[in-house]
Amino acid sequence: MKQRVPISTIMTKNVVKLNTSDDLTKAEQLFKKHHIRHIPVVNGNKIIGMLSYTDLLRISFADAVDDDDSEVIDTTVYNMFTVEQVMAKNLVKVSPDNTIKETAEILSKKEFHALPVCEDDLLVGIVTTTDLIKYLIDQY
């Protein structure tokens, strides 16, 4: 296996982002449209949080009702919260120069599955456990 490969080689560079002014309904639409599970929240290009699809599920009653009713309930619940209230704020970030191994070690020890890739506080990409698994598969 290759040593010292920077995370920038496998990170997603064209990142789907949310602003704090966006609502949770928009977040859900982005999750579904792009088939993703994590969206960085930015102020300009400065990262201030991370929203996961699991965060939305925690505040939603979608699993407790029929499919016909879930959209109405989701919208009502989403209107009760802001993106800032639901997003993770204490982020662990990596630099584009961090190695794939270093990044994998961070993810293996934490309870989250995506890391923002930043130069200082500026978001330049995102890396997920799925990106790491795909990289490992490509090695064999």
Rosetta blueprint (number, residue, H / E / L):
1 M L
2 K L
3 Q L
4 R L
5 V L
6 P E
7 I H
8 S H
9 T H
10 I L
11 M L
12 T E
13 K L
14 N L
15 V L
16 V L
17 K L
18 L E
19 N E
20 T L
21 S L
22 D L
23 D L
24 L H
25 T H
26 K H
27 A H
28 E H
29 Q H
30 L H
31 F H
32 K H
33 K H
34 H H
35 H L
36 I L
37 R L
38 H E
39 I E
40 P E
41 V E
42 V E
43 N E
44 G L
45 N L
46 K E
47 I E
48 I E
49 G E
50 M E
51 L E
52 S E
53 Y H
54 T H
55 D H
56 L H
57 L H
58 R H
59 I H
60 S L
61 F L
62 A H
63 D H
64 A H
65 V L
66 D L
67 D H
68 D H
69 D H
70 S H
71 E H
72 V H
73 I H
74 D H
75 T H
76 T H
77 V H
78 Y H
79 N L
80 M L
81 F L
82 T L
83 V H
84 E H
85 Q H
86 V H
87 M L
88 A E
89 K L
90 N L
91 L L
92 V L
93 K L
94 V E
95 S L
96 P L
97 D L
98 N L
99 T E
100 I H
101 K H
102 E H
103 T H
104 A H
105 E H
106 I H
107 L H
108 S H
109 K H
110 K L
111 E L
112 F L
113 H L
114 A E
115 L E
116 P E
117 V E
118 C E
119 E E
120 D L
121 D L
122 L E
123 L E
124 V E
125 G E
126 I E
127 V E
128 T E
129 T H
130 T H
131 D H
132 L H
133 I H
134 K H
135 Y H
136 L H
137 I H
138 D H
139 Q L
140 Y L
